[in-house]
């Protein structure tokens, strides 16, 4: 499976470009899935998806020789699937119904990023030819690459393994089986959080530890695939106003992580004036203003090309559409613009 990951800040049209990419792949005969990790669910509007479904096939008109699917990241559903796939059968129901489990799934910081990588692994095994990932619109979107690695390192920690694997023994034999310092530590934590909560947490971890360790192994493998340019291409989406700033930030950040950027797409570039370029009065002043803004935009685009053309394989300008992106017709136009730019550069 090939993977295309779109990253960028908010308000640049990243979700629309990601959906258009998956649509173009489906039109080319490739079974494609576009997955968004954006809690704002912009993908639902772009593809006019039905509410309440995590994954659904998008009907194409005219029909495509392949399939287009869309998925919305649901943290708890992804974690539930991981428990059912990788948990010991006798422990699955106990884990899913444990009082600590709901807290972890619904409110633990970082779960959105951890489950994004888990979802990529799950979809990789579902038979899709290509996966297009639309990340959350933030300059911190790269956390979905960083946090799984941090978690994997944490899960490999000697102390985490010791606590997770020793609790069953401790609960049967009593704290007296532990050293004095460990007993003091347990007592101090219980005095802060309460004995019942501490024991619930430790009990949960003792039955969940194998799933956590399995997640860590899968996350390491998935992140390794994302670093492989033969499998994955990262694309940054920005706008002319943000292009220089975003090019600097994302190229530096991605190179520091050894993730090469395959494309920098500068979206919503204004097109030439659709009509006479000279006019009198207010119309003339509007034409002059529009032309000046457009000239400034393309000046920034050329500046980005000069400074980052050697670090990014492809830098493209995508035109502003004349209406909001709502439905396949608008996505088809974005897909055509992506194809035209690629053809012009080849």
Buried (B, 14 or more C-beta within 10 A) or exposed (E): BBBBBBBBBEEBBBBBBBBBBBBBBBBBEBBBBBBBBBEEBBBBBBBEBEEEEBBBEBEBEEEBEBBBBBBBBBBBBBBBBBBEBBBEEEBBEBBBEBEBBEEBBEEEEBBBBBBBBBBBBBBBEEEBBBBBBBBBBBBEBBBBBBBBBBBBEEBEEEEBEEBBBBBEEBEEEEBEEBEEEBBEEBEEBBEEEEEEBBBBBBBBBBBBBBBBBBBBEBBBBBBEBBBEEEEBBBBBBBBBBBBBEBBEBBBEBBEEBEBBBBBBBBBBBBEEBEEEEEBEEEEEEEBBEBBEEBEEBBEBBEEBBEBBEEBBBBBBBBBBBEEEBEEBEBBBBBBEBBBEBEEEEE
